Amino acid sequence: MMRRAFTVIEVIVAMAIFAMAVIPLATGYMNVIMAYDHAKQALQSDHDVQYARAALFAQADPTQAMQGGQFATLDGRQLTWTAEIATTEVADLFTVTFTCQITPPATATQQDTTTVSEVFRLLRPSWSDPAQRTDLQNALRQKITALNAANQTQ
């Protein structure tokens, strides 16, 4: 009685087909794992930047707000934040350029420092100079008066 079995050629062809299928699947799996890791790090960075932004918002003194601060994050990174504060034409309204630098710990494999910069407007009466606030309010009062006069003549 003759036994039926696979030949060596058939086994090699089957292994080659299997290898061609496994390589793209393994590559795709590794890409998904790396994407999850990147998303997790980005989410943690977002939380750290939110915490630093809250520290800026809590600062009543503009000089200290411009000096910024630093703290260690939960995962061992170092976050340093600063703010540039510029006055606007509206009383008590400021344009703030908020910058955070996130430095990974010395034990990290990737040593890239991440910098996050945001520009926003912030209404902070405690940051205003009273004399400048009065000047801005008077200038606005004069503009409104001039606009009302122009509308009444038309």
C-alpha positions in Angstrom: 0.0 0.0 0.0 1.3 3.4 -1.0 1.3 6.3 1.4 0.2 9.7 0.2 2.3 12.6 1.6 3.4 16.1 0.6 6.6 16.4 -1.4 9.3 18.8 -0.3 8.5 21.2 -3.1 4.9 21.4 -2.0 5.9 22.1 1.6 8.4 24.9 0.5 5.8 26.5 -1.7 3.2 26.5 1.2 5.8 28.0 3.5 6.6 30.7 0.9 2.9 31.6 0.5 2.5 31.7 4.3 5.6 34.0 4.7 4.2 36.3 2.0 1.0 36.6 4.0 2.6 36.9 7.4 5.0 39.8 6.6 2.4 42.4 5.7 0.2 41.3 8.6 3.0 41.6 11.1 4.0 45.0 9.6 0.4 46.2 9.9 0.2 44.9 13.5 3.4 46.7 14.5 2.1 50.0 12.9 -1.1 49.7 14.9 0.9 49.1 18.1 3.1 52.1 17.4 0.1 54.3 16.6 -1.5 53.4 19.9 1.7 54.2 21.8 2.0 57.6 20.0 -1.7 58.4 20.7 -1.2 57.5 24.4 1.9 59.8 24.6 0.0 62.6 22.8 -2.9 62.3 25.2 -0.6 62.4 28.2 1.1 65.5 26.7 -2.3 67.2 26.2 -3.1 66.6 29.9 0.2 68.0 31.0 -0.2 71.1 28.8 -3.8 71.6 30.2 -2.3 71.5 33.7 0.3 74.1 32.8 -2.3 76.3 31.2 -4.4 76.1 34.4 -1.4 77.2 36.3 -1.1 80.2 34.0 -4.8 81.0 34.4 -4.5 80.9 38.2 -1.6 83.4 38.2 -2.9 86.8 39.3 0.5 88.6 38.8 1.4 89.2 35.1 5.1 89.3 35.9 5.0 85.9 37.5 2.8 84.6 34.7 5.5 85.7 32.1 8.2 84.0 34.1 6.2 80.8 33.9 7.0 77.6 35.9 8.1 74.0 35.7 7.0 70.7 37.1 7.7 67.0 36.7 5.0 65.0 35.1 3.7 61.7 36.3 5.7 59.7 33.8 9.0 61.5 34.7 9.1 64.1 32.0 9.9 67.7 32.8 7.5 70.4 31.6 8.6 74.1 31.5 6.1 76.8 30.5 6.3 80.5 29.8 3.9 83.1 28.6 4.3 86.3 26.6 1.6 88.8 27.5 0.7 91.7 25.2 -2.0 94.3 25.7 -4.8 94.9 23.2 -6.9 97.9 22.4 -9.6 96.6 24.7 -9.3 97.2 28.5 -8.4 94.1 30.5 -8.0 91.9 27.4 -4.6 90.4 26.7 -3.0 88.4 23.9 -1.1 85.5 25.5 1.5 83.4 23.7 1.7 80.3 25.8 4.7 78.0 25.3 5.4 74.6 26.9 8.5 72.5 26.5 8.3 68.9 27.5 11.6 67.2 28.1 11.6 63.4 28.3 13.4 61.7 31.3 17.1 60.8 30.9 16.2 57.1 30.8 14.0 57.5 27.7 15.0 56.0 24.5 13.8 59.0 22.5 15.4 62.2 23.7 13.3 64.7 21.6 12.0 67.7 23.4 8.4 68.6 22.4 7.4 72.2 22.2 3.7 73.2 22.3 2.8 76.8 21.5 -0.7 78.4 21.8 -1.9 81.9 21.2 -5.1 83.0 22.8 -6.9 86.1 24.3 -7.5 86.3 28.0 -9.7 88.7 29.9 -7.8 89.4 33.2 -8.6 92.6 35.0 -5.9 91.8 37.6 -3.2 92.1 35.0 -4.3 95.6 33.9 -2.5 98.8 34.7 -5.2 101.1 36.1 -3.9 104.2 34.2 -3.7 102.2 31.0 -7.2 100.8 31.6 -8.6 104.3 32.0 -6.8 105.5 28.8 -8.3 102.6 26.8 -11.8 103.2 28.2 -11.6 106.9 27.4 -10.4 106.2 23.8 -13.2 103.7 23.4 -15.7 106.3 24.8 -14.4 108.8 22.2 -14.8 106.4 19.3 -18.4 105.6 20.4 -19.2 109.2 20.7 -17.7 109.9 17.2 -19.6 107.0 15.7 -22.9 108.2 17.2 -22.3 111.8 16.0 -21.5 110.4 12.5 -24.7 108.3 12.5 -26.9 111.3 13.6 -25.6 113.5 10.8 -26.5 110.9 8.2 
